[in-house]
Amino acid sequence: MRTTHAAVILFLSVLVMVPATPALAQNVKNPSLSIQEVEIPWFEFNRVGRDASTVQLYEDHPISWQITITNNILYANPLGNAVLRIHDAFDVDRFIEVGMGANPDHKFWLAAQMPREGYVVIHSKTDRGWFPDARVNLSYTDRGGLTVNNGERIVVSNLDVGTFVVGSYSVFGMEATSDPQATNSGLLLVEFLSGNPTDNIYALFPFVVTAAVGILVGVLFISKRRS
């Protein structure tokens, strides 16, 4: 019986240590993870919204995605803006809009264009709405909706925007063609990240370990009672 117990304990030790083995960790890849980083130069914002070009991403981002925005734009005037629109892959006229205004006010707004509701401003702050030393983050899941952090706090939480698959983006910064240039240098860095945990077998590993441990503990308990 001691031999059986020792064998079981050895098996548990190996099972628990497998995910921590460096060689295995280096070879494991998450096939569901998709990342694309885009650098948008300042001059792309010196246009009005109707002149903005839609840029297709390498891959669509469905189910669960996160968009991180780092604003390194230098504005040409206090009324200048840097506006990023995230377009749905199946309906380019459906989008989520993030607006970041010039210093010193740093106004910030979030809006959405939806089939039924039309263009709706979801959040707006005219002063200290975003922060130059922080990153704006948009995160979405098909069950949890959209959550937005302006770099200091969450300003939108679990907003229902329906099923939204990120497929492309567009940018602009001027309200009218007669306006002065919105920006004069710098860039907007945008990272698109998405993943489907159900596509990664290693995401299920903790559940497998838990089940195995439960079964073996049961075997040990029964063996002890019989002895």
VENNOR-V151848 format. One record per backbone hydrogen bond with DSSP energy under -1.0 kcal/mol. CO is the residue of the C=O (numbers start at 0). NH is the residue of the N-H. E is the energy in kcal/mol with one decimal. If there is no record, write none. Layout:
CO;NH;E  CO;NH;E
This chain:
0;4;-2.4  1;5;-2.5  2;6;-2.2  3;7;-2.2  4;8;-2.4  5;9;-2.3  6;10;-2.3  7;11;-2.4  8;12;-2.2  9;13;-2.2  10;14;-2.5  11;15;-2.4  12;16;-1.9  13;17;-1.3  17;20;-1.6  20;24;-2.3  21;25;-2.1  23;27;-1.4  29;32;-1.3  33;193;-2.3  35;191;-3.3  37;189;-2.9  39;187;-2.6  40;43;-1.6  41;44;-1.8  42;45;-1.2  44;46;-1.5  46;172;-2.2  46;173;-2.5  47;50;-1.2  48;51;-1.3  54;168;-2.0  60;165;-2.1  61;63;-2.8  62;141;-1.9  63;194;-1.9  64;139;-2.8  65;192;-2.4  66;137;-2.9  67;190;-2.5  68;135;-2.1  69;188;-2.7  73;183;-2.6  73;184;-1.2  76;79;-1.9  79;101;-1.6  81;99;-1.8  82;171;-1.5  83;97;-3.0  84;169;-1.8  85;95;-2.3  86;166;-2.5  86;167;-1.3  90;93;-2.2  93;87;-2.7  94;112;-2.9  95;85;-3.2  96;110;-2.4  97;83;-2.9  98;108;-1.9  99;81;-1.8  101;105;-2.7  104;127;-3.1  105;128;-2.2  105;129;-1.1  106;100;-3.2  107;124;-2.8  108;98;-2.7  109;121;-2.5  109;122;-2.0  110;96;-3.2  111;119;-2.9  112;94;-1.0  113;117;-2.2  117;113;-2.2  119;111;-2.4  122;109;-2.8  124;107;-2.9  130;133;-2.2  135;68;-3.2  136;148;-2.9  137;66;-3.2  138;146;-2.9  139;64;-2.0  140;144;-2.3  144;140;-1.5  145;158;-3.2  146;138;-2.8  147;154;-2.5  147;155;-1.5  148;136;-2.6  152;149;-2.1  155;147;-2.6  158;145;-2.8  164;88;-3.4  165;60;-2.6  166;56;-2.3  167;86;-2.6  168;54;-3.5  169;84;-3.1  171;82;-2.9  172;80;-1.0  175;178;-1.7  181;75;-2.2  184;73;-2.7  185;41;-1.9  186;71;-2.0  187;39;-2.9  188;69;-3.0  189;37;-3.3  190;67;-2.1  191;35;-2.5  192;65;-3.3  193;33;-2.9  195;198;-2.1  196;199;-1.5  199;202;-1.6  200;203;-1.3  203;207;-1.8  204;208;-2.6  205;209;-2.3  206;210;-2.3  207;211;-2.5  208;212;-2.7  209;213;-2.2  210;214;-2.3  211;215;-2.4  212;216;-2.5  213;217;-1.9  214;218;-2.1  215;219;-2.5  216;220;-2.4  217;221;-2.4  218;222;-2.6  219;223;-2.3  220;224;-2.0  221;225;-2.0  222;226;-1.8
